[in-house]
């Protein structure tokens, strides 16, 4: 099961990246895409050098919706005391892949939408991925 934590986001990011690069003809959009890829790599690498602090911030930002989901599901919130650091490291490394997927959906598939809708889509997908990863991190001890 732990293999899916890495394989699914990596697969989604690769498919979305290849689709964006094949379908996008505008060289300026391609340059922006590569800047986003570089930013995601820098975020993941820098976050790992910071020992998972960005992942911990992501966990704090997504805890209220996760607690609501757990309450609706009838499960007691899991204690993250021992697994918090490992989960934060995993979130730091994996979440940027979902940001890349969110970018390709928002600015590739929805390229004709108004700019505010594109930005809202990017933020919604990235936040939903953070919620899903935090929920997974709270239920499965890394």
C-alpha positions as CSV (number, residue, x, y, z in Angstrom):
1,X,0.0,0.0,0.0
2,X,2.9,2.4,0.7
3,X,4.1,2.1,-2.9
4,X,0.9,3.7,-4.1
5,X,1.8,6.9,-2.1
6,X,4.6,7.5,-4.5
7,X,3.4,5.8,-7.7
8,X,0.0,7.4,-8.1
9,X,1.1,11.1,-7.8
10,X,4.2,10.4,-9.9
11,X,2.1,8.7,-12.6
12,X,-0.5,11.5,-12.6
13,X,2.3,14.2,-12.8
14,X,4.0,12.4,-15.6
15,X,0.8,11.9,-17.6
16,X,-0.3,15.4,-17.0
17,X,3.1,16.8,-17.9
18,X,3.4,14.8,-21.2
19,X,-0.2,15.7,-22.2
20,X,0.5,19.4,-21.5
21,X,3.7,19.5,-23.5
22,X,2.2,17.6,-26.4
23,X,-1.0,19.6,-26.6
24,X,0.4,23.0,-25.8
25,X,1.7,24.9,-28.8
26,X,2.4,28.2,-27.3
27,X,6.2,28.5,-26.4
28,X,5.5,31.0,-23.7
29,X,3.1,28.6,-22.0
30,X,5.7,25.8,-22.2
31,X,8.3,28.1,-20.6
32,X,5.9,28.9,-17.7
33,X,5.2,25.1,-17.4
34,X,9.0,24.4,-17.0
35,X,9.2,27.2,-14.4
36,X,6.4,25.5,-12.4
37,X,8.3,22.2,-12.7
38,X,11.4,23.8,-11.4
39,X,9.5,25.5,-8.6
40,X,8.0,22.1,-7.6
41,X,11.4,20.4,-7.6
42,X,12.8,23.3,-5.6
43,X,9.9,23.1,-3.1
44,X,10.3,19.3,-2.7
45,X,14.1,19.4,-2.4
46,X,14.2,22.5,-0.2
47,X,11.4,21.0,2.0
48,X,13.4,17.8,2.5
49,X,16.5,19.9,3.4
50,X,14.3,21.7,5.9
51,X,13.4,18.3,7.4
52,X,9.7,18.4,6.4
53,X,8.7,21.8,7.8
54,X,6.6,22.6,4.6
55,X,4.8,19.3,5.0
56,X,4.1,20.1,8.6
57,X,2.7,23.5,7.6
58,X,0.6,21.7,5.0
59,X,-0.7,19.3,7.6
60,X,-1.7,22.2,9.9
61,X,-3.5,23.9,7.1
62,X,-5.5,20.8,6.2
63,X,-6.3,19.5,9.7
64,X,-9.7,21.2,10.0
65,X,-11.2,19.5,6.9
66,X,-9.5,16.2,7.8
67,X,-11.0,16.3,11.3
68,X,-14.4,17.0,9.8
69,X,-14.1,14.1,7.4
70,X,-13.1,11.8,10.3
71,X,-16.0,13.0,12.4
72,X,-18.4,12.4,9.5
73,X,-16.9,8.9,8.9
74,X,-17.3,8.1,12.6
75,X,-13.6,7.5,13.1
76,X,-11.7,9.0,16.0
77,X,-8.9,11.3,15.0
78,X,-5.6,9.4,15.0
79,X,-2.7,10.6,17.1
80,X,0.2,11.8,15.0
81,X,2.6,11.9,17.9
82,X,5.2,9.4,16.6
83,X,4.4,9.5,12.9
84,X,4.2,13.3,12.4
85,X,7.7,13.8,11.2
86,X,7.6,10.9,8.7
87,X,4.3,12.1,7.4
88,X,5.5,15.6,7.1
89,X,8.6,14.4,5.1
90,X,6.4,12.4,2.8
91,X,3.9,15.3,2.3
92,X,6.8,17.6,1.5
93,X,8.1,15.3,-1.2
94,X,4.8,14.2,-2.7
95,X,2.5,17.3,-2.6
96,X,4.5,19.3,-5.3
97,X,3.6,16.6,-7.7
98,X,-0.1,17.3,-7.1
99,X,0.7,21.1,-7.6
100,X,2.1,20.2,-11.0
101,X,-1.1,18.2,-11.8
102,X,-3.2,21.1,-10.6
103,X,-1.3,23.5,-12.9
104,X,-1.7,21.4,-15.9
105,X,-5.4,21.0,-15.3
106,X,-6.0,24.7,-14.5
107,X,-3.8,26.2,-17.2
108,X,-3.8,23.4,-19.8
109,X,-7.3,21.8,-19.9
110,X,-9.0,25.0,-18.8
111,X,-7.0,27.4,-20.9
112,X,-10.1,29.2,-22.2
113,X,-11.6,29.8,-18.8
114,X,-11.2,33.3,-17.1
115,X,-7.9,33.7,-15.2
116,X,-9.7,33.8,-11.8
117,X,-11.4,30.5,-12.5
118,X,-8.0,29.0,-13.5
119,X,-6.4,30.2,-10.3
120,X,-9.3,29.0,-8.2
121,X,-9.1,25.6,-9.8
122,X,-5.3,25.4,-9.2
123,X,-5.8,26.3,-5.5
124,X,-8.8,23.9,-5.1
125,X,-7.0,20.9,-6.6
126,X,-3.8,21.6,-4.6
127,X,-5.7,22.0,-1.4
128,X,-7.8,18.9,-2.0
129,X,-4.6,16.9,-2.6
130,X,-3.2,18.3,0.6
131,X,-6.4,17.1,2.5
132,X,-6.2,13.7,0.9
133,X,-2.5,13.3,1.7
134,X,-3.0,14.5,5.3
135,X,-5.9,12.2,5.8
136,X,-3.9,9.3,4.4
137,X,-1.0,10.3,6.6
138,X,-3.2,10.3,9.7
139,X,-4.7,6.9,9.0
140,X,-1.6,5.1,7.7
141,X,1.5,5.4,9.7
142,X,4.4,6.1,7.4
